[in-house]
Amino acid sequence: MWEKPFAQIVVRPQRYTRGYVDHSDAFTLCAFPEKYAGDLTIMGTISGRDGDKLSQTNFTPRPSTVVAPPSYNEACLILECRTMYRQDMDPAGFVDQSTHEIYKEKDYHRIYYGEILKAFVNE
Ligand SMILES: Cc1cc2nc3c(=O)[nH]c(=O)nc-3n(C[C@H](O)[C@H](O)[C@H](O)COP(=O)(O)O)c2cc1C
């Protein structure tokens, strides 16, 4: 995108994560081996607003190399990204009308484009 390698994330307004992403100019994106599926379910169902969910997982944070947000030692792929663009999803753009059903509360995702500054693969 814009002649840069990029990755895209989407974050709903009610996520605790949202404040961190909006108050930063960077984010990290991690992929994990299959054996961490249970840990990802914890991260993806409990809110950090309600307590320290990380301590309920096997994940250990590690500093990034060129951005402030950290990533995780257990990730098999880490992308360190600099935020280039963000915009709330516009429901007028839903070509598939059934998508409206997903947003009954009108809590449309905010879309973030990140320039991938560094990528790491853990074997
Ligand atoms: C597999 C999976 C993928 C998810 N992807 C997203 C996503 O892309 N954007 C989002 O806003 N929430 C996503 N969620 C939901 C959040 O991870 C979940 O609401 C989480 O508890 C939010 O935590 P937080 O409040 O600490 O940010 C996902 C959940 C799962 C299980």
The ligand as an SDF file (V2000), in Angstrom:
LIG
                    3D

 31 33  0  0  0  0  0  0  0  0999 V2000
  -10.0100  -15.4580   17.1430 C   0  0  0  0  0  0  0  0  0  0  0  0
  -10.4210  -14.0920   17.6130 C   0  0  0  0  0  0  0  0  0  0  0  0
  -10.1750  -12.9830   16.8100 C   0  0  0  0  0  0  0  0  0  0  0  0
  -10.5700  -11.7050   17.2030 C   0  0  0  0  0  0  0  0  0  0  0  0
  -10.3150  -10.6460   16.3880 N   0  0  0  0  0  0  0  0  0  0  0  0
  -10.7050   -9.4050   16.7650 C   0  0  0  0  0  0  0  0  0  0  0  0
  -10.4270   -8.2820   15.9230 C   0  0  0  0  0  0  0  0  0  0  0  0
   -9.8390   -8.4030   14.8390 O   0  0  0  0  0  0  0  0  0  0  0  0
  -10.8410   -7.0580   16.3550 N   0  0  0  0  0  0  0  0  0  0  0  0
  -11.5000   -6.8650   17.5370 C   0  0  0  0  0  0  0  0  0  0  0  0
  -11.8580   -5.7190   17.8690 O   0  0  0  0  0  0  0  0  0  0  0  0
  -11.7680   -7.9190   18.3640 N   0  0  0  0  0  0  0  0  0  0  0  0
  -11.3760   -9.1710   18.0000 C   0  0  0  0  0  0  0  0  0  0  0  0
  -11.6510  -10.2510   18.8080 N   0  0  0  0  0  0  0  0  0  0  0  0
  -12.3310  -10.0320   20.0920 C   0  0  0  0  0  0  0  0  0  0  0  0
  -11.3810   -9.4940   21.1620 C   0  0  0  0  0  0  0  0  0  0  0  0
  -10.1280  -10.1470   21.0910 O   0  0  0  0  0  0  0  0  0  0  0  0
  -11.9980   -9.7130   22.5500 C   0  0  0  0  0  0  0  0  0  0  0  0
  -13.1930   -8.9420   22.6460 O   0  0  0  0  0  0  0  0  0  0  0  0
  -11.0600   -9.3730   23.6790 C   0  0  0  0  0  0  0  0  0  0  0  0
  -11.6380   -9.8020   24.8970 O   0  0  0  0  0  0  0  0  0  0  0  0
  -10.7500   -7.9000   23.7390 C   0  0  0  0  0  0  0  0  0  0  0  0
   -9.8300   -7.6800   24.7670 O   0  0  0  0  0  0  0  0  0  0  0  0
   -9.4700   -6.2150   25.2580 P   0  0  0  0  0  0  0  0  0  0  0  0
  -10.7380   -5.5830   25.7860 O   0  0  0  0  0  0  0  0  0  0  0  0
   -8.4280   -6.4200   26.3300 O   0  0  0  0  0  0  0  0  0  0  0  0
   -8.9260   -5.4610   24.0840 O   0  0  0  0  0  0  0  0  0  0  0  0
  -11.2240  -11.5260   18.4500 C   0  0  0  0  0  0  0  0  0  0  0  0
  -11.4770  -12.6480   19.2620 C   0  0  0  0  0  0  0  0  0  0  0  0
  -11.0650  -13.9030   18.8600 C   0  0  0  0  0  0  0  0  0  0  0  0
  -11.3440  -15.0780   19.7650 C   0  0  0  0  0  0  0  0  0  0  0  0
  1  2  1  0
  2  3  1  0
  2 30  2  0
  3  4  2  0
  4  5  1  0
  4 28  1  0
  5  6  2  0
  6  7  1  0
  6 13  1  0
  7  8  2  0
  7  9  1  0
  9 10  1  0
 10 11  2  0
 10 12  1  0
 12 13  2  0
 13 14  1  0
 14 15  1  0
 14 28  1  0
 15 16  1  0
 16 17  1  0
 16 18  1  0
 18 19  1  0
 18 20  1  0
 20 21  1  0
 20 22  1  0
 22 23  1  0
 23 24  1  0
 24 25  2  0
 24 26  1  0
 24 27  1  0
 28 29  2  0
 29 30  1  0
 30 31  1  0
M  END
$$$$
